[in-house]
Amino acid sequence: MREILLVVAICVLVYLGVATIVPHASFVGSYGGALGWYNARLFGYASYFYPFILLYPVYNLYKSYTKFSLKIAGNIIGSLMLFYAFLLLCAMFNPIAGGVVGGFSYEALGSVIGSIGTFILILMIFFIGFGLSFDDRLDVMVRTTLKPFSST
């Protein structure tokens, strides 16, 4: 059953990614064309790469999932927060780049707390999302990443 869900999830994500990149009905059908058009409008520039990035967590869930836990819920919530922070950051430079979700949120936040307040909120959302998504502390991650390059 898990293998079937993995194959279905991979196929849906690849189809969503291809339909977003090439939303022509002659290539992906009328359903794929509409799906790609709405995806690009909702999520802006992020819609072109997030379906392919989601392939990695889907495979990791398949490989190491035993039962739902608080750690997995934290990782999912943190990933959604990182995605939302990215949409807001894109909308900060160009409202169309963040899509409808990012553009609307940025305009609403900008009218209430201003540009600087919105930027600080984006940073806060990013750091909280990063902390929830990755289990290790940042200094431990940097040390283990740079360890092969050190001479000592």
Number of C-alpha atoms within 10 A of each C-alpha: 5 11 10 9 12 17 13 12 16 19 13 13 19 16 18 24 23 20 26 25 16 17 24 17 14 10 12 19 13 14 13 22 22 17 18 26 18 17 22 23 17 20 23 23 19 19 24 20 13 15 19 16 12 14 16 12 12 16 15 10 13 14 12 8 12 8 6 8 9 8 13 15 13 17 19 16 16 22 20 14 22 23 19 22 23 20 28 29 22 22 24 22 11 14 21 20 23 30 25 20 18 27 25 16 19 25 17 13 17 16 10 11 13 13 15 10 13 22 19 12 16 22 16 14 20 21 16 16 23 18 18 21 21 15 12 11 10 11 9 10 13 11 11 10 11 10 11 9 8 8 5 5
